[in-house]
Amino acid sequence: MRGRALRITARIAFFVCGLISLLIAALYMLQQGEDLPVQSEWVIFTIALALVGLCSLTAAVLPRSWIAKACRIDRDEEQLFAAPFKLLGVFAAISYLIAVVAYLAPHSWNLNTQLMLALCPMYLVKMAIDPSPVTIFFLLAPMNAALYGALGTTLGYALLRFRGRH
């Protein structure tokens, strides 16, 4: 029963994180880098966001046996969903904190825009408008956490695949 609950919870989290990552990639594509100091990396960053989102969505909807075959482990092994789900949680928690710190940082810190957009993609909203703390804590920081959660999912499955377990 525990394994089934983990699989269902992980698949829902993978799906939501992947969808939000694709949404943020679309937002960046629509923005097309206007008024940003870095234009050349903009397209690469958008493609990376979309690929991470697609990988997370794929992990959410593929049959368990296909995922197990791709990772070269048994389909009934708990690590098939546990390891990526743990990485999702770690990446999401860290990126949530980064988003909150980026919002609370005083303007005197002169945060590097390129670095902040890479660490906190929703920093784009802070550049455009000055959102309220409620918006940051309940909308923008969770969206940033979901995006990096999708990255954690992707890296979790990559680690399972290349760990060499049989």
C-alpha positions, 0 to 999 in steps of 0.5 A: 500500500505504501508503494502505491501511495508513493507512486501516485503522489510522485506522479501527481507531483511530477505532472504538476511540476512539469506543467508549471515548468512548461508554463514558465518556458512559455512565459519566457518565450512570450517575453522574448527577452525584452529589456534584459541585459542578456539576449543570447542565453534567453533562447537556451534558457527557455529550451532548457525549461521546456525540456525539463518540463517535458521530462517531468511530464513524461515521467508522470504519464509513462507506464511504470514498466517503461520507466523501469526499463529505461532506468535498468531497474526492476519495475517493483523497486521502490527507488523507481519513484522514491529517488526522483521524488526525494530530489524533487522535494530537495530542489523544490525546498531550496528553490522556494527559499531562494525565491523568498530571499531574492524577493526580500533582498534589498535593492542595495545588494544589486543582484546580478540579473542573469544569475537571478533569472537562472536561480529564480526564473520567477524573478522576471515578475519582480523585475516587471512589477513589485509583487506583494509578499502574499503573491511571492509566498503563495504564487511566485515562490511555489512556481519557482519551487515547482520548476526546480522540482521538475529539474529534480525529477529529471536529475533523479531519473538520470541518476537512476539510469546512469548509476549502473544498477541492474 
